[in-house]
Amino acid sequence: MRLLPASGRRATQKVVIGDHDGVITCFGIKKGEAMPVFKTLPGQRITRLELGGALNTPQEKIFVAAGSEVRGFTKRGKQFLSFETNLTENIKAMHISGADLFLCASYIYNHYCDCKDQHYYLSGDKINDILCLPVEKLNCITPILACQDRVLRVLQGSDLLYEVEVPGPPSVLALNNGNGGDSGEEVLFGTSDGKLGLIQFSRSSPVHKWEIRNDKKRGGILCIDSFDIVGDGVKELLIGRDDGMLEVYNFDSTNDPVLRYDHALSESITSIQGGCVGKDGYDEILVSTYSGWVTGLTTEPVNREGGSGEELKISQEMQNKISSLRSELEHLQIKVLQEREKYQQSSRSSTAVSAVPAFSVNDKFTLNKDDASYSLILEVQTAIDNVLIQSDVPIDLLDVDKNSAVVSFSGCDSEPNSNFLLATYRCQANTTRLELKIRSIEGQYGILQAYVTPRIQPKTCHVRQYQIKPLSLHQRTHSIDHDRPMNTLTLKGQFSFTEIHSWVVFCLPEVPEKTPAGECITFYFQNTFLDTQLESTYRKGEGFFKSDNISTISILKDVLSKEATKRKINLNISYDINEISVNHTLKLIHPKLEYQLLLAKKVQLIDALKELQVHEGNMDFLIPEYRCILEEADHLLEEYKKQPAHLERLYGMITDLFIDKFKFKGTNVKSKVPLLLEILDSYDQNALITFFDAAA
């Protein structure tokens, strides 16, 4: 969605929006009613809509990308351009600057000038957004690509000028202040894990200006705009997130952003714009949401100060609006009943054909670094009735505060059909978005399935599948600590670069499916649960995997040899185990284990302490430590509830570490596991390290 520039000094702006049905709708608002300007016929789904025009003139030409085609319309709806790009993939991102058109498919960037091919670039990972620094300020074309591998790539012609690392996968780019700031080089970025930042892109090197972490654990950022909504002459920052959160930031004296206002909507915000739409003289923040709603938040006072006559006039205006909405709603309800009846009658006839209603599911399955869990977000254009979750690997479902659905678990047989989890979420009326949290176990891999059933007739269900990978808790990172004690796994054999890359894609998240360009590639990963690391370097015929966690090497060895066997490829596997790495990993686990043991101990004491408090009437007689437990009781219980099986998970990791250490020596120590668990129950770090060393 975009707002067209106002045609006169006092005029309101028109809204133009492109949808999944391929329809472009342009409308204005008059007396609270939407007044259509033009509407195009349905076609291919519109993936991008941008405004353009000659440089230094009002940007009022409408450009849309659908499939591999770009079309241009005037503000009256007359088509003046149809440009078939012949790209093999659909256009995902688009930017327009004068006669220059910048397009991106999944991995490919193309630059056209007057619809003639100029430059081309193949990215190492998926491109999520594109932007070009303002040509009128810098007198040169500088495209910037936001890529899934947490990198912003700055191009010059068809070549990479330099790349900038950002703290999360960037999902959206925007020029600061709408014009790149005073220098024209300032770019805002939003990430899919909810972080926001500003970078100045000079010709030689980038400068990170500021960054906002996502401390409130809000959704990923989908859209950014700059607009002076307060009217103080300084543009605020408008942010739309995928959990429906709208945020307005202004800037303090040191030019750092401060959250001034937020507003929660029930579905993801797909576009956000600031402008004057509903009433002349009153600015608004306009948002479009996933299921097709356009909502405006206005600066117009709802209750003006003044005489009773004026108040009466406003309330009368509101009354008229309410009654018109009521009649519209009644009309729609009658129409729905008539159509339903019509469908029922036609379904009973001898020539009946049952039509499956089409609906799309907007889903996102991502690993959260903060708590080493996966977020599964499911969003449908209509209300969700229920979601069935099925998994063929052991996983834990964690509590989500925003989730109001009622969950029920069904017993399942894990032996004959590998069914480890069956859970049904029954949603409340009008729920269009559901968020689930899942924690997996490394080394156990398979498929998680979500069966999404909306409240539509006849009952229809969409199935979505998500891979739980062998090293599912690993996340891509830009660099690792090379001073840690590392274990090395080396593979050699008659395999191609494409084959070994497909094995790495199978084992690890966040690896691009497309085989990288060149002959050799290195990826770095960090375990989000333990903070251990992995370096993988491979080429045709050989692969090297280094990790400070022996269990990571063990999982890779088992999975890679299984994958090679499936393809009848002979592998020569060798490994170099560093004994010091085991104690190093135990030291990394120590603070987490200590915290969980202490938390479990405190939670066990809460009931007894509460009973004492009731019996004695106060808690003055308790030692400060116990008093503190009572004061924090609610927080402790909430923390404990949020982390089911956390302690068991840590015990499992230590047990795996113990078994893996001796597996590489050719010794089976499974008989000593009960003894290890006894030591863990009366945990002491030194005793545990001694046990690991002595078990040999």
Wavefront OBJ file of the C-alpha trace (Angstrom):
o trace
v 0.000 0.000 0.000
v 1.152 3.537 -0.805
v -0.291 7.059 -0.482
v -0.323 9.167 -3.641
v 0.999 12.733 -3.220
v -1.744 15.339 -2.572
v -2.795 17.142 -5.767
v -3.396 20.543 -4.115
v -2.193 22.369 -1.017
v -5.250 21.521 1.074
v -6.245 18.235 -0.576
v -6.341 14.828 1.104
v -4.300 11.913 -0.286
v -5.540 8.878 -2.199
v -4.695 5.318 -1.118
v -3.455 2.772 -3.675
v -3.166 -0.896 -2.732
v -2.279 -4.124 -4.576
v -3.598 -7.503 -3.367
v -3.176 -11.285 -3.702
v -5.878 -11.426 -6.397
v -3.798 -9.126 -8.619
v -6.235 -6.216 -8.197
v -4.996 -2.626 -7.779
v -7.504 -0.485 -5.897
v -7.244 3.291 -5.569
v -9.617 5.151 -3.259
v -10.022 8.328 -1.241
v -11.929 8.955 1.987
v -14.831 11.445 2.034
v -16.961 11.953 5.175
v -15.638 8.664 6.548
v -16.646 6.707 3.431
v -14.266 5.106 0.926
v -14.728 6.699 -2.508
v -13.249 4.558 -5.335
v -10.989 6.236 -7.923
v -10.180 3.115 -9.977
v -9.925 -0.651 -9.697
v -8.141 -3.036 -12.100
v -9.203 -6.542 -13.115
v -7.831 -9.588 -11.214
v -4.607 -11.222 -12.375
v -1.417 -12.697 -10.946
v -0.716 -12.005 -7.268
v 0.910 -8.591 -6.754
v 4.170 -8.954 -4.812
v 5.258 -5.286 -4.809
v 3.703 -1.857 -5.371
v 5.912 1.250 -5.586
v 5.436 4.877 -6.648
v 7.709 6.485 -9.235
v 8.107 9.364 -11.648
v 10.771 11.653 -13.046
v 13.409 12.673 -10.474
v 12.614 15.854 -8.462
v 8.898 15.707 -9.416
v 5.917 14.304 -7.414
v 6.156 10.479 -7.407
v 2.591 9.730 -8.553
v 2.996 6.959 -11.130
v 2.015 3.518 -9.797
v 4.236 0.511 -10.575
v 3.323 -3.059 -9.626
v 5.264 -6.327 -9.859
v 3.289 -9.532 -10.467
v 4.996 -12.792 -11.481
v 7.873 -11.690 -13.726
v 6.037 -8.645 -15.142
v 6.105 -4.968 -14.138
v 3.132 -2.766 -15.021
v 2.767 1.008 -14.738
v -0.438 3.026 -14.141
v -1.227 6.724 -13.925
v -2.944 8.064 -10.790
v -6.253 7.867 -12.748
v -5.757 4.137 -13.420
v -4.651 4.258 -17.072
v -2.009 1.621 -17.886
v 1.046 3.076 -19.645
v 3.611 0.284 -19.151
v 3.732 -3.487 -19.436
v 7.274 -4.837 -19.120
v 7.909 -8.593 -19.237
v 11.317 -9.110 -17.613
v 11.652 -12.787 -18.647
v 13.021 -13.591 -15.163
v 12.811 -17.324 -14.424
v 11.523 -16.643 -10.877
v 8.792 -14.330 -9.590
v 9.789 -10.791 -8.605
v 10.161 -10.568 -4.801
v 11.457 -7.001 -4.385
v 11.356 -3.796 -6.452
v 12.676 -0.242 -6.229
v 12.127 2.623 -8.673
v 14.271 5.732 -9.128
v 13.430 7.908 -12.151
v 14.021 5.800 -15.285
v 15.899 3.125 -13.285
v 14.111 -0.060 -12.252
v 15.722 -2.416 -9.702
v 14.241 -5.920 -9.415
v 15.090 -8.964 -7.321
v 13.908 -12.548 -7.575
v 14.991 -15.044 -4.857
v 18.748 -14.887 -5.595
v 19.004 -12.659 -8.706
v 19.272 -8.862 -8.883
v 18.604 -7.011 -12.160
v 18.928 -3.310 -12.957
v 17.058 -1.887 -15.945
v 17.154 1.654 -17.335
v 14.202 2.585 -19.592
v 13.380 -1.162 -19.603
v 16.819 -2.043 -21.014
v 19.017 -4.497 -19.115
v 21.975 -2.774 -17.397
v 23.397 -4.850 -14.533
v 23.028 -8.290 -12.976
v 24.188 -9.869 -9.699
v 23.784 -13.362 -8.204
v 23.481 -13.247 -4.410
v 24.832 -15.920 -2.048
v 21.517 -16.112 -0.162
v 17.875 -15.104 -0.655
v 17.206 -11.397 -1.276
v 14.386 -10.005 0.910
v 14.391 -6.336 -0.139
v 16.187 -3.809 -2.352
v 16.751 -0.086 -2.173
v 18.857 2.478 -4.043
v 20.441 5.512 -2.388
v 18.932 8.782 -3.767
v 20.553 9.499 -7.153
v 19.574 13.196 -6.997
v 21.741 13.628 -3.859
v 24.706 11.377 -4.669
v 24.825 11.544 -8.513
v 25.565 7.814 -8.668
v 23.553 4.586 -8.536
v 24.150 2.624 -5.299
v 21.794 -0.370 -4.880
v 21.634 -2.130 -1.479
v 20.342 -5.706 -1.127
v 18.918 -7.075 2.141
v 19.919 -10.771 2.183
v 18.695 -13.621 4.379
v 22.224 -14.482 5.614
v 22.191 -11.378 7.911
v 24.081 -9.265 5.396
v 23.368 -6.023 3.492
v 25.212 -6.100 0.155
v 26.204 -2.798 -1.476
v 26.629 -3.007 -5.260
v 28.395 -0.970 -7.898
v 27.203 -1.929 -11.358
v 27.252 -5.745 -11.451
v 29.907 -6.041 -8.731
v 29.837 -6.240 -4.958
v 31.321 -3.051 -3.470
v 31.203 -4.299 0.156
v 28.882 -6.069 2.584
v 27.620 -5.113 6.037
v 26.734 -7.580 8.789
v 23.468 -6.912 10.648
v 22.147 -8.598 13.851
v 19.329 -10.573 12.196
v 17.972 -11.585 8.760
v 16.975 -8.179 7.245
v 13.388 -8.180 5.970
v 12.898 -4.520 4.988
v 14.964 -1.457 4.012
v 13.932 2.221 3.976
v 15.704 5.544 3.406
v 16.075 7.467 6.666
v 13.634 10.427 6.709
v 12.372 9.154 3.343
v 15.367 10.772 1.607
v 18.473 9.119 3.111
v 19.035 11.909 5.691
v 21.215 14.980 5.117
v 23.954 12.946 3.415
v 21.532 10.785 1.392
v 23.490 7.745 2.617
v 21.410 6.739 5.675
v 19.384 3.525 5.448
v 17.041 1.993 8.040
v 16.768 -1.789 8.260
v 14.290 -4.039 10.064
v 14.952 -7.728 10.741
v 12.660 -10.756 10.808
v 13.543 -11.229 14.514
v 12.327 -7.717 15.378
v 15.522 -5.617 15.498
v 15.822 -2.143 13.982
v 18.909 -0.147 12.982
v 20.373 2.745 10.999
v 23.517 2.517 8.858
v 25.278 5.221 6.858
v 26.620 3.808 3.586
v 29.550 5.946 2.478
v 31.496 5.015 -0.675
v 34.347 3.388 1.225
v 32.849 1.857 4.379
v 29.628 1.711 6.421
v 28.985 3.443 9.758
v 26.525 1.866 12.244
v 24.592 4.823 13.730
v 22.231 3.045 16.164
v 20.469 -0.255 16.775
v 17.375 -1.240 18.786
v 17.225 -4.758 20.209
v 13.887 -6.552 20.440
v 13.793 -6.714 24.263
v 9.980 -6.871 24.389
v 10.062 -10.032 22.195
v 7.749 -8.482 19.613
v 7.263 -9.730 16.040
v 9.498 -9.324 13.008
v 9.514 -5.964 11.190
v 7.643 -5.964 7.872
v 7.411 -2.257 6.982
v 8.986 1.122 7.818
v 8.003 4.724 7.011
v 9.154 8.198 8.126
v 6.483 10.848 8.741
v 6.000 13.882 10.984
v 2.847 12.694 12.772
v 3.390 14.931 15.844
v 3.728 18.094 13.729
v 6.960 19.340 15.326
v 8.896 19.532 12.058
v 10.879 16.319 12.743
v 9.829 13.052 11.084
v 8.958 10.147 13.386
v 9.710 6.535 12.568
v 6.631 4.353 11.853
v 7.134 0.591 12.250
v 4.764 -2.298 11.408
v 5.434 -5.809 12.781
v 4.228 -9.292 11.882
v 2.476 -9.721 15.259
v 0.213 -6.725 14.518
v 2.196 -4.239 16.626
v 2.396 -0.678 15.285
v 5.132 1.503 16.801
v 6.007 5.207 16.564
v 9.552 6.284 17.504
v 10.793 9.851 17.855
v 14.367 11.004 18.424
v 15.987 12.367 21.601
v 18.648 15.086 21.785
v 21.401 12.584 20.870
v 19.430 11.437 17.781
v 18.673 8.028 19.304
v 15.159 6.628 18.731
v 12.732 6.418 21.679
v 9.416 4.521 21.552
v 6.679 7.155 21.875
v 3.522 5.210 21.021
v 2.379 1.692 20.164
v -0.890 0.099 19.131
v -1.755 -3.609 18.794
v -3.732 -4.942 15.825
v -4.910 -8.555 15.566
v -3.008 -9.496 12.391
v 0.321 -8.795 10.686
v 0.889 -5.303 9.270
v 1.893 -5.547 5.605
v 2.300 -1.790 4.884
v 2.510 1.425 6.888
v 2.269 5.014 5.631
v 1.918 8.458 7.171
v -0.198 11.132 5.443
v -3.461 13.077 5.319
v -6.284 10.806 4.112
v -9.540 11.058 6.043
v -9.888 14.757 6.846
v -8.026 17.812 5.637
v -5.682 19.218 8.291
v -5.458 16.009 10.333
v -2.587 13.612 9.678
v -2.987 9.864 9.987
v -0.990 6.654 10.206
v -2.452 4.242 7.678
v -1.784 0.496 7.827
v -2.844 -2.454 5.702
v -3.027 -5.910 7.282
v -2.661 -9.461 5.966
v -6.350 -10.282 5.466
v -7.022 -7.069 3.529
v -8.041 -4.467 6.126
v -6.916 -0.848 5.776
v -6.927 0.965 9.132
v -6.247 4.611 9.913
v -5.123 6.128 13.228
v -5.879 9.849 13.162
v -4.593 12.926 15.000
v -8.122 14.392 14.861
v -9.466 14.828 18.439
v -12.422 12.512 19.061
v -14.036 14.854 21.623
v -13.409 18.491 20.794
v -13.673 21.131 23.460
v -16.538 23.516 22.798
v -20.210 24.158 23.408
v -22.781 21.432 23.828
v -24.048 22.102 20.274
v -20.717 21.098 18.732
v -20.459 17.999 20.933
v -23.984 17.050 19.876
v -23.029 17.496 16.207
v -20.026 15.164 16.583
v -21.974 12.508 18.428
v -24.666 12.751 15.723
v -21.964 12.226 13.075
v -20.745 9.193 14.988
v -24.324 7.894 15.320
v -24.809 8.156 11.551
v -21.552 6.283 10.983
v -22.567 3.499 13.418
v -26.028 3.101 11.859
v -24.559 2.974 8.322
v -22.063 0.297 9.470
v -24.910 -1.656 11.113
v -26.995 -1.637 7.949
v -23.935 -2.666 5.880
v -23.297 -5.547 8.292
v -26.945 -6.691 8.155
v -26.860 -6.549 4.351
v -23.685 -8.701 4.315
v -25.188 -11.228 6.772
v -28.299 -11.608 4.573
v -26.080 -12.040 1.508
v -24.013 -14.755 3.277
v -27.181 -16.645 4.301
v -28.549 -16.465 0.739
v -25.273 -17.751 -0.752
v -25.076 -20.534 1.850
v -28.622 -21.621 1.053
v -27.842 -21.511 -2.676
v -24.770 -23.713 -2.098
v -26.737 -26.212 0.040
v -29.413 -26.540 -2.679
v -26.878 -26.972 -5.497
v -24.928 -29.569 -3.455
v -28.092 -31.718 -3.176
v -28.783 -31.712 -6.907
v -27.795 -34.691 -9.095
v -25.188 -32.650 -11.000
v -23.612 -31.278 -7.796
v -19.916 -30.486 -7.750
v -18.449 -29.630 -4.353
v -16.070 -26.680 -4.609
v -13.116 -26.608 -2.241
v -12.817 -23.051 -0.910
v -9.383 -21.571 -1.621
v -7.523 -19.886 1.218
v -3.867 -19.134 1.757
v -1.782 -19.625 4.891
v 0.928 -17.134 5.793
v 3.432 -19.105 7.875
v 6.824 -18.528 9.448
v 9.023 -21.111 11.209
v 12.080 -19.478 12.790
v 14.645 -20.214 15.484
v 14.796 -17.674 18.355
v 18.315 -17.077 19.613
v 17.190 -15.843 23.069
v 15.550 -19.051 24.308
v 16.703 -21.633 21.696
v 13.107 -22.363 20.666
v 11.306 -22.326 17.322
v 8.403 -19.941 16.676
v 5.703 -21.255 14.393
v 3.377 -18.463 13.256
v 0.283 -19.371 11.233
v -1.954 -16.671 9.779
v -5.070 -17.133 7.647
v -7.238 -14.541 5.865
v -10.312 -15.846 7.665
v -10.912 -17.017 11.271
v -9.076 -20.220 12.286
v -11.217 -23.001 13.770
v -8.444 -25.356 14.892
v -4.836 -26.325 14.214
v -3.594 -29.891 14.645
v 0.140 -30.270 15.286
v 1.753 -33.635 14.553
v 5.425 -34.546 14.851
v 7.414 -37.702 14.152
v 10.247 -36.514 16.446
v 10.183 -35.724 20.175
v 9.546 -31.974 20.685
v 8.250 -29.808 23.549
v 5.443 -27.291 23.083
v 6.152 -24.166 25.180
v 3.650 -21.625 26.527
v 3.058 -18.431 24.511
v 1.539 -15.479 26.392
v -0.250 -14.068 23.314
v -1.871 -17.432 22.554
v -5.519 -17.648 23.678
v -6.238 -20.990 21.969
v -7.156 -24.047 24.080
v -4.677 -26.889 23.603
v -5.432 -30.592 24.095
v -2.979 -33.465 23.702
v -3.854 -36.873 22.275
v -2.063 -40.044 23.240
v 0.016 -41.445 20.385
v 2.007 -44.557 19.600
v 5.617 -43.679 18.916
v 6.696 -47.206 17.991
v 4.891 -48.431 14.843
v 4.331 -45.110 13.051
v 6.896 -42.735 14.636
v 4.233 -40.450 16.045
v 5.630 -38.523 19.027
v 3.199 -35.622 19.299
v -0.459 -34.935 18.518
v -1.824 -31.648 19.843
v -4.931 -29.695 18.860
v -5.270 -25.933 19.309
v -8.924 -24.824 19.332
v -9.074 -21.120 18.546
v -11.500 -18.547 19.898
v -13.857 -16.765 17.491
v -12.178 -14.323 15.066
v -8.632 -15.610 15.691
v -6.790 -15.240 12.377
v -3.244 -15.588 13.757
v -1.780 -18.312 15.965
v 1.715 -18.392 17.437
v 3.304 -21.573 18.831
v 6.679 -22.178 20.463
v 8.522 -25.456 19.997
v 11.793 -26.815 21.359
v 13.544 -29.658 19.580
v 16.362 -32.021 20.611
v 19.546 -32.004 18.530
v 20.256 -35.339 16.903
v 16.539 -36.181 16.591
v 15.281 -35.104 13.185
v 12.128 -35.454 11.128
v 9.007 -33.529 10.107
v 6.577 -31.344 12.028
v 3.159 -30.982 10.379
v 0.468 -28.341 10.971
v -3.084 -29.043 9.769
v -4.844 -25.655 9.580
v -8.669 -25.676 9.445
v -10.412 -22.285 9.119
v -14.076 -21.526 9.921
v -15.356 -21.916 6.356
v -17.828 -24.272 4.715
v -17.338 -26.908 3.410
v -14.637 -27.816 5.936
v -11.207 -27.614 4.305
v -7.748 -28.092 5.724
v -4.295 -26.940 4.629
v -1.263 -29.015 5.611
v 2.078 -27.308 6.160
v 5.317 -29.248 6.730
v 8.437 -28.051 8.567
v 11.796 -29.825 8.709
v 13.264 -30.410 12.181
v 16.945 -30.708 11.212
v 19.601 -32.861 12.965
v 21.405 -29.729 14.261
v 18.157 -27.768 14.657
v 19.376 -25.431 17.441
v 22.288 -24.054 15.382
v 22.030 -20.576 13.892
v 24.189 -18.917 11.237
v 26.702 -16.404 12.579
v 29.287 -14.129 10.913
v 32.353 -15.255 12.872
v 33.484 -17.679 15.584
v 36.144 -17.828 18.304
v 39.059 -19.752 16.737
v 40.863 -20.047 20.105
v 38.423 -22.622 21.490
v 39.480 -26.307 21.670
v 38.050 -27.811 18.470
v 37.192 -31.340 17.321
v 37.491 -31.982 13.569
v 35.521 -34.297 11.282
v 36.953 -34.822 7.777
v 35.021 -36.385 4.884
v 36.577 -37.477 1.618
v 34.947 -39.290 -1.261
v 33.574 -39.239 -4.801
v 30.865 -36.623 -4.194
v 30.145 -33.372 -6.049
v 29.967 -29.868 -4.503
v 26.168 -29.927 -5.039
v 25.840 -33.272 -3.198
v 27.787 -32.255 -0.085
v 25.956 -28.899 -0.062
v 22.599 -30.737 -0.090
v 23.779 -32.805 2.938
v 24.702 -29.616 4.830
v 21.266 -28.131 3.945
v 19.677 -31.330 5.328
v 21.664 -31.100 8.604
v 21.622 -27.380 9.423
v 19.095 -24.514 9.377
v 19.614 -21.184 7.571
v 21.762 -22.628 4.759
v 20.647 -21.421 1.265
v 19.205 -24.288 -0.790
v 20.933 -23.031 -3.933
v 24.504 -24.367 -4.293
v 26.890 -21.426 -3.689
v 28.922 -19.968 -6.542
v 32.618 -20.830 -6.576
v 34.455 -24.040 -5.726
v 34.558 -23.842 -1.920
v 32.353 -22.389 0.849
v 32.634 -21.821 4.620
v 29.669 -21.388 6.975
v 29.825 -20.540 10.697
v 27.152 -21.578 13.211
v 26.414 -21.077 16.891
v 24.357 -23.396 19.091
v 21.609 -21.133 20.532
v 21.159 -23.364 23.599
v 24.776 -23.986 24.655
v 26.722 -21.269 22.767
v 29.046 -23.909 21.269
v 30.135 -23.297 17.675
v 30.581 -25.076 14.351
v 32.664 -24.248 11.293
v 31.891 -26.099 8.072
v 34.131 -25.816 5.000
v 33.564 -28.020 1.971
v 34.194 -28.409 -1.747
v 33.946 -31.175 -4.333
v 35.362 -34.410 -2.845
v 36.065 -33.159 0.698
v 34.456 -31.531 3.724
v 35.859 -30.283 7.053
v 33.658 -29.734 10.123
v 35.089 -28.240 13.324
v 33.226 -27.832 16.624
v 34.054 -27.356 20.299
v 31.153 -29.720 21.111
v 31.947 -33.399 20.520
v 28.197 -34.225 20.311
v 27.815 -31.897 17.285
v 30.617 -33.821 15.510
v 28.994 -37.146 16.493
v 25.578 -36.104 15.061
v 27.197 -34.863 11.821
v 29.194 -38.093 11.447
v 26.066 -40.273 11.848
v 23.807 -38.204 9.570
v 26.343 -37.553 6.809
v 27.349 -41.219 6.586
v 23.640 -42.211 6.454
v 22.970 -39.678 3.634
v 26.035 -40.870 1.665
v 24.967 -44.524 2.075
v 21.497 -43.638 0.685
v 23.200 -42.335 -2.466
v 25.634 -45.284 -2.608
v 28.643 -42.988 -2.147
v 31.728 -44.351 -0.373
v 32.933 -41.975 2.333
v 36.339 -41.914 3.965
v 35.608 -40.462 7.427
v 38.354 -39.406 9.833
v 38.194 -37.376 13.034
v 40.536 -35.578 15.363
v 39.132 -35.367 18.906
v 40.392 -32.749 21.352
v 39.991 -34.076 24.932
v 40.018 -30.537 26.411
v 36.851 -29.669 24.441
v 34.716 -31.956 26.673
v 35.559 -30.037 29.871
v 35.146 -26.781 27.911
v 31.571 -27.812 26.929
v 30.791 -28.871 30.526
v 31.893 -25.401 31.680
v 29.517 -23.811 29.132
v 26.642 -25.979 30.431
v 27.498 -25.247 34.109
v 25.786 -21.811 34.600
v 22.612 -22.999 32.825
v 22.463 -26.209 34.875
v 23.162 -24.379 38.136
v 20.415 -21.831 37.412
v 17.830 -24.542 36.566
v 18.703 -26.616 39.686
v 18.377 -23.532 41.877
v 15.080 -22.574 40.214
v 13.665 -26.094 40.747
v 14.791 -25.966 44.407
v 13.128 -22.577 44.970
v 9.868 -23.687 43.305
v 9.768 -26.776 45.583
v 9.978 -24.498 48.647
v 7.188 -22.074 47.623
v 4.195 -24.126 48.902
v 5.839 -24.868 52.263
v 6.836 -21.204 52.742
v 3.311 -20.005 51.852
v 1.871 -22.399 54.435
v 4.267 -21.031 57.065
v 3.308 -17.475 56.128
v -0.420 -18.231 56.551
v 0.240 -20.008 59.853
v 2.454 -17.251 61.325
v 0.552 -14.292 59.812
v 3.694 -12.587 58.502
v 7.128 -13.460 57.123
v 9.410 -11.338 59.355
v 10.793 -14.460 61.044
v 12.104 -15.897 57.713
v 15.712 -15.474 56.618
v 16.138 -12.950 53.738
v 16.699 -15.738 51.172
v 13.309 -17.354 51.938
v 11.580 -13.959 52.110
v 12.952 -13.223 48.637
v 11.573 -16.565 47.322
v 8.074 -15.666 48.633
v 8.201 -12.173 47.151
v 9.246 -13.535 43.754
v 6.978 -16.618 43.917
v 4.787 -15.653 40.921
v 7.793 -14.794 38.763
v 9.592 -18.048 39.732
v 6.534 -20.192 38.957
v 6.063 -18.426 35.617
v 9.738 -18.965 34.750
v 9.500 -22.656 35.734
v 6.293 -23.114 33.720
v 7.886 -21.505 30.643
v 10.750 -24.007 30.696
v 9.226 -27.480 30.965
v 11.761 -30.276 30.759
v 14.620 -27.739 30.716
v 16.544 -29.638 33.380
v 15.917 -32.989 31.666
v 17.158 -31.414 28.423
v 20.439 -30.364 30.081
v 20.810 -33.812 31.689
v 20.271 -35.329 28.210
v 22.995 -33.130 26.700
v 25.509 -34.087 29.405
v 24.632 -37.777 28.963
v 25.096 -37.498 25.170
v 28.423 -35.731 25.709
v 29.563 -38.560 28.009
v 28.502 -41.315 25.546
v 29.968 -39.455 22.524
v 33.325 -38.855 24.240
v 33.866 -42.587 24.630
v 32.144 -43.585 21.373
v 35.030 -41.968 19.463
v 37.427 -44.078 21.558
v 35.497 -47.226 20.677
v 34.156 -47.724 24.238
v 30.475 -48.253 25.132
v 29.754 -46.528 28.470
v 25.936 -46.770 28.485
v 26.110 -48.981 31.602
v 27.686 -46.044 33.518
v 24.838 -43.590 32.662
v 22.821 -44.341 35.912
v 25.941 -43.422 37.913
v 26.268 -40.181 35.914
v 22.621 -39.296 36.667
v 23.263 -39.844 40.389
v 26.150 -37.353 40.226
v 23.913 -34.862 38.398
v 21.202 -35.153 41.084
v 23.693 -33.982 43.697
v 25.409 -31.678 41.198
v 28.922 -30.429 41.741
v 30.919 -29.187 38.744
v 34.268 -30.599 39.901
v 32.763 -34.000 40.757
v 31.205 -34.155 37.272
v 34.488 -33.284 35.518
v 36.320 -35.866 37.668
v 33.722 -38.518 36.715
v 34.177 -37.729 32.986
v 37.966 -38.016 33.343
v 37.916 -41.145 35.532
v 35.353 -43.106 33.454
v 38.068 -43.956 30.944
l 1 2 3 4 5 6 7 8 9 10 11 12 13 14 15 16 17 18 19 20 21 22 23 24 25 26 27 28 29 30 31 32 33 34 35 36 37 38 39 40 41 42 43 44 45 46 47 48 49 50 51 52 53 54 55 56 57 58 59 60 61 62 63 64 65 66 67 68 69 70 71 72 73 74 75 76 77 78 79 80 81 82 83 84 85 86 87 88 89 90 91 92 93 94 95 96 97 98 99 100 101 102 103 104 105 106 107 108 109 110 111 112 113 114 115 116 117 118 119 120 121 122 123 124 125 126 127 128 129 130 131 132 133 134 135 136 137 138 139 140 141 142 143 144 145 146 147 148 149 150 151 152 153 154 155 156 157 158 159 160 161 162 163 164 165 166 167 168 169 170 171 172 173 174 175 176 177 178 179 180 181 182 183 184 185 186 187 188 189 190 191 192 193 194 195 196 197 198 199 200 201 202 203 204 205 206 207 208 209 210 211 212 213 214 215 216 217 218 219 220 221 222 223 224 225 226 227 228 229 230 231 232 233 234 235 236 237 238 239 240 241 242 243 244 245 246 247 248 249 250 251 252 253 254 255 256 257 258 259 260 261 262 263 264 265 266 267 268 269 270 271 272 273 274 275 276 277 278 279 280 281 282 283 284 285 286 287 288 289 290 291 292 293 294 295 296 297 298 299 300 301 302 303 304 305 306 307 308 309 310 311 312 313 314 315 316 317 318 319 320 321 322 323 324 325 326 327 328 329 330 331 332 333 334 335 336 337 338 339 340 341 342 343 344 345 346 347 348 349 350 351 352 353 354 355 356 357 358 359 360 361 362 363 364 365 366 367 368 369 370 371 372 373 374 375 376 377 378 379 380 381 382 383 384 385 386 387 388 389 390 391 392 393 394 395 396 397 398 399 400 401 402 403 404 405 406 407 408 409 410 411 412 413 414 415 416 417 418 419 420 421 422 423 424 425 426 427 428 429 430 431 432 433 434 435 436 437 438 439 440 441 442 443 444 445 446 447 448 449 450 451 452 453 454 455 456 457 458 459 460 461 462 463 464 465 466 467 468 469 470 471 472 473 474 475 476 477 478 479 480 481 482 483 484 485 486 487 488 489 490 491 492 493 494 495 496 497 498 499 500 501 502 503 504 505 506 507 508 509 510 511 512 513 514 515 516 517 518 519 520 521 522 523 524 525 526 527 528 529 530 531 532 533 534 535 536 537 538 539 540 541 542 543 544 545 546 547 548 549 550 551 552 553 554 555 556 557 558 559 560 561 562 563 564 565 566 567 568 569 570 571 572 573 574 575 576 577 578 579 580 581 582 583 584 585 586 587 588 589 590 591 592 593 594 595 596 597 598 599 600 601 602 603 604 605 606 607 608 609 610 611 612 613 614 615 616 617 618 619 620 621 622 623 624 625 626 627 628 629 630 631 632 633 634 635 636 637 638 639 640 641 642 643 644 645 646 647 648 649 650 651 652 653 654 655 656 657 658 659 660 661 662 663 664 665 666 667 668 669 670 671 672 673 674 675 676 677 678 679 680 681 682 683 684 685 686 687 688 689 690 691 692 693 694 695 696
